[in-house]
């Protein structure tokens, strides 16, 4: 199964990605986790990524594309993968199409979690307190939402046009949202 999990920052993609990946026996590949790991390790990529992340901006496509390509080429991703946080732009959609086509497979489904924007702000502010994430200030959260609307929402229409988009209500208890996702995906044929 080759999946993308989409939705605005704070919609619960990371939480749900873990459950869905485990359900299908595939790795959950989160660009956010990769960026944060590089930042905490002080790598050259991490220093560059931190500059963008602190401003609430996305890390440039060329850096992100290379990271994703390297990750889906790893052995554990041969049977499939779930991408969380990628693609975020139309250029990344084209790049991903090429990566997947090269493997002889196709994208099976794109799950979009829909959540009220004010609910997201509250969730992220709470997460920032619990996890001590300095990058989650209210201004940065709202900026990320603006960027999502501008750059990422157009991807939803691309995948809707391909007939592989699945919209799932992301409001409610985690287990309820997980069950909705499983019900939607369990009928999807795998490439």
N, C-alpha and C positions, 0 to 999 in steps of 0.2 A: 504494500500500500504506500503510495506517494501522496502526501497531504501537505496542505498549507493551512495554518491556523491564523486567521486575521481578526482584526478588531482594534479599536483605539487603545493606546497605552492605558493599562489599568483595567481592561475588560475581563481579565482572568485567563488570557491566552497561555501564560506560562504554567499556571496551575492545571488547566485542562489538558495542555499538551502532554504533561507527564502521564496522566491517566490514559489518554488516547494512545500514546506511544506504547505504553505497557500492554494495553488491550490488544494491539496489533503486533507486538513483538518487534518494534522498530525504534531506532533512536529518535529522541526529540532533539532537534538542533535549534538552539536559541542564539540568535546573533547578540542579544543583550547579555547573555551569560558569557559568551566569548569575549565581548568587549570588556565586561567587568573583570574577567579573569586577567586579561592583558593589562588593564589599568592597575589592578592590585599587585601584579608582578612587575610593574614598571617597564614593560617592554616598549620598544620604539612605537609599535602600533598602538599600544595602550596610552602612551603620552599623547599621540595624535588624536585618538578616539576620545580621550577625556576632554580635550579642548571643545569638541563639538557637543559632547554629552552634557557638559556643564552649562552650555548655552541653551540646551534643549533642542539642538539641531541634530539631524541625522548624520552619521558618519558617511563620507563620500562613497559613491557606488563602486569605484575601482577597488577600494580596500575591502569593502563588504563582499563584492562578487568573488574575489580571490579566496577569501576566507571560506565562503560557502562552497565553492567548487572543491577546495581541498578537503573539506569536511565530508561532502557527499561521495567523494571518491574513496573514503575509508571503508574497510571490509564490512564493518557492522551495518553500513547503509546499503549494502547490495540488495537485500530483500525489500528495502523501502526506507522511508524516513518521514518525519513530520517537521516541517519548517515553521518556526515561531519567530516572527519579526522580519521575515524575508519572503517574498520581495516587498519593497515599500514604494517603488517607483515603476513607471512603465518601462524604463530602460532595464531595470532589474528583471521584469517579467520576460523580456526578450532574452536576456542572458540566461535565466533559469530554463527557458524553453530549450535553448541550445544544449545546456548541461544535461537535461533529462533525455532529450532526443539522442544524444551521444551514447547513452546507456541502453537504448533500444526500448525504452519504456515511455509512458506518458504520465501526466499528472492525473491522479484519480479523482480528487475532490479538493475544494477550497471551503473550509468552514469559517464563517464570519460570525463572531459573537457580537450581538447587539446589546448595548447597555446605555442607559441614560447618562449624558455627559456630566451632570452634577454628581451623580452617584460615583462616577469615575474619580472626580476630584477628591471626594471624601475618602474613597478607598486608598488612593495614592498618598494622601496626607497621613492617613493612619499607618500605611506600610512604611512610610518614611520614618515615623516615630518608632515603630516596632523594630525595624531593621537598621535604623541609623543611616539611612541613605540620604546623603547631603544633596544629591542631584534631584530630589523630589520636593522642591519648593512649589508653592501654589503658582507662581509666575511661570516656572519651567513646565509644570504640568499643563497649564493652559496653552503655553506655546507649543508643546508637543501635540495637543489636540488640534490646534490650528494647522500645523504641518501635516498631520494625518488627513484632515479634511482636504487640504490642497493637493497633496502628493499621493496619498494611498487610497482614498475612497474611489478615485477613478479606476483602480484595479478591480474593484468589485464588479463594475459593469463589464470589464473585459472577460472575467471568469463567468459572469452570468451569461454573456453571449456565447461562451463555449459550452454552456449547459452543465458545468461542474460545480456551480456555486450552491452551497447549503447555508442558509441563514438560521442561526440558533439563538433563541432568547438567552442572553447571558445574565439575566437578573434572577436572584433567588439563591438558595443554598447551593454550595459547590456540588453536592451529590446530585441534586436535581438537574443542574446544567450538564453534568457529566452524562446522566441518563439520556437527556435529550440528544446529546451529540452521538452517543452509541446507537440510539434508535435510528438516527439519520444516516449514519455511516455503515451500519450493518447490512444495508441493502445496496451499497455501492460496489460494482464489479471492480476487481483489481487488475491493473495492467500487467 
